Amino acid sequence: MLVGLIQRMFILEFSGYAHLVPFVETEDEIFLKTIIPNRQATKRCLGGEKQ
């Protein structure tokens, strides 16, 4: 059970597009929840969308 853990976010670049990956970390593991392509993160982190 993951009680009291803080969710954090990886931002990954894949094929010129930013993807958000929320995760929680324990002493033993990093649990990746999902992967979400994100247009706003692409603009903020990579300087715009791939043409």
N, C-alpha and C positions, 0 to 999 in steps of 0.2 A: 504494500500500500504506500502511495506517494503522498504522505500528509506533511504539510508545512514546507514543501519545496517551492522554490521560486522558478517560474518558467522564464527561460531566456530565449534568444533568437539568433540563429546563424543567418547570415545573408550570403548566398552563394551565387556566383555568376556562371551561367550555363548557356552556351550559344548566344552570347551577347545580351542576355536577359537576366535580371535579378530574380532570385527565388528565395522566399522566406522559409526557414525551417525551425519551428518552435521546438524546444527541448527542455528536459529537466535533467539535472546531474546529481548523482549520489556519489558516495565514496567509491562505489564499485563499478558504476556504469554511467553512460550517457544515453538517455532514452529519447530518440528522435520521434516526434509525434506525426508529422506529415510534411509535405513540401507544397508550397503555394507560389505560383508565379505572380509577380507583383509589379505592375506598371509604375506605381509611385516610387518604389524602391529603385527601379531601373533608372528613372529620371534623377533621383537624389544621389544614388551611389555610383552610377555608371555614366552619368551625363547625358542620358536620353535613350530612346528606344532604337533598336537595330533597324536599319532601313532595308 
